[in-house]
Structures are given as structure tokens and as C-alpha cells.
Amino acid sequence: MKNIICLILFSLTFGRSFNSWLISNEKFIKSKYKLITFSIRQQSLFDINENFNLDGKLYLGTGNKFRFELGGRTVLSDGKIWKSYNNEINQIFL
């Protein structure tokens, strides 16, 4: 019984915040094309002063088309064929 009460309280607490997020981002969710930008921060386990950031972008289109950029790598797809470009070695992989 105690677990059921905790589950109900949990769903009421976080369900409302997720629902409000969906409502406030409805235009983005329903849009035909999407752009998501993000940053990944990695810190070394051995040296606390050694860390780096990777900035990324994810473009989403219709028909399973996308473009993913992270650091020096770009991955493209027209919905059927994936192409990966590595800027560091200047090569494209199909």
C-alpha cells in the first residue's frame, strides 16, 4: 500500500511538470523541421584541470532526413543513405 501511495505522489509531481513542458513546447514538437543544439562537457578522471567541451547540433527533417554535427564529425542522411564526414582526416564514409 505504501508503494502505491508513493507511485501516485511521484506521478502527480512529475507528470504535471512534463505536461506543462509539452504544452509550452508544442510549437517545436509540431514543427516540420527541428534544430537541437547541445554541449557535452567531459572532465578527466585523472586531472581535474583537464576538461573539454564538444558542441553539437542535430537537424531533423521530414522523411527520416537528419544532419548530426559533433566536434569534427558530421553525419548526414537523406532517409536511406548515411554519409559520415570526418573533418580531421578529410574523409567521407558511405
C-alpha positions as a printed Julia matrix, in Angstrom:
94×3 Matrix{Float64}:
  0.0    0.0     0.0
  2.86   2.36    0.87
  4.44   1.76   -2.58
  1.21   2.6    -4.38
  0.86   5.91   -2.5
  4.48   6.79   -3.34
  3.88   5.95   -7.01
  0.76   8.13   -7.14
  2.55  11.05   -5.48
  5.52  10.65   -7.8
  3.35  10.62  -10.93
  1.38  13.66   -9.78
  4.54  15.6    -9.0
  6.48  14.9   -12.18
  3.53  14.29  -14.52
  2.4   17.89  -14.25
  5.84  19.32  -14.97
  6.23  17.11  -18.05
  2.75  18.01  -19.24
  3.48  21.72  -18.83
  6.75  21.25  -20.75
  4.81  19.61  -23.61
  2.32  22.46  -23.67
  5.0   25.16  -23.63
  6.96  23.41  -26.43
  4.0   22.42  -28.57
  5.1   24.62  -31.49
  8.55  22.97  -31.54
  7.12  19.46  -31.3
  4.68  20.03  -34.16
  7.13  21.91  -36.4
  8.2   20.27  -39.66
 11.91  21.0   -39.2
 13.79  20.99  -35.9
 17.19  22.18  -34.72
 18.55  20.96  -31.4
 21.83  22.36  -30.11
 23.72  20.9   -27.18
 27.08  20.9   -25.45
 28.86  17.94  -23.9
 31.38  18.68  -21.17
 33.85  15.97  -20.27
 36.27  16.12  -17.4
 39.26  13.87  -16.92
 39.19  11.42  -14.04
 42.94  11.85  -13.56
 43.48  15.59  -13.9
 40.77  17.87  -12.52
 42.03  20.78  -14.67
 41.81  18.78  -17.89
 38.39  19.04  -19.48
 36.9   19.86  -22.85
 33.59  20.77  -24.4
 32.03  19.38  -27.55
 29.3   21.45  -29.17
 26.76  19.63  -31.25
 23.78  20.24  -33.49
 21.02  17.93  -34.6
 18.87  18.98  -37.56
 15.73  16.9   -38.1
 13.67  16.98  -41.27
 10.84  15.09  -42.88
 11.17  11.56  -44.23
 13.85  10.47  -41.71
 16.28  13.1   -43.0
 18.77  14.43  -40.5
 22.16  16.07  -40.03
 24.2   15.49  -36.88
 27.29  17.57  -36.08
 29.55  16.87  -33.12
 33.07  18.2   -32.91
 34.81  17.43  -36.2
 32.3   14.83  -37.37
 29.17  15.33  -39.45
 26.65  12.58  -40.21
 24.02  13.13  -42.91
 21.1   11.03  -44.03
 18.51  11.51  -46.75
 16.37   8.83  -45.11
 18.03   5.95  -46.97
 21.8    6.5   -47.15
 24.02   7.66  -44.3
 27.14   9.7   -45.01
 29.75  10.43  -42.36
 32.36  13.15  -42.82
 35.39  13.41  -40.57
 36.9   16.89  -40.7
 40.17  15.84  -39.04
 41.14  13.35  -41.73
 39.06  14.91  -44.54
 37.25  11.66  -45.46
 33.65  10.75  -46.24
 32.28   7.32  -45.35
 29.12   5.98  -47.04
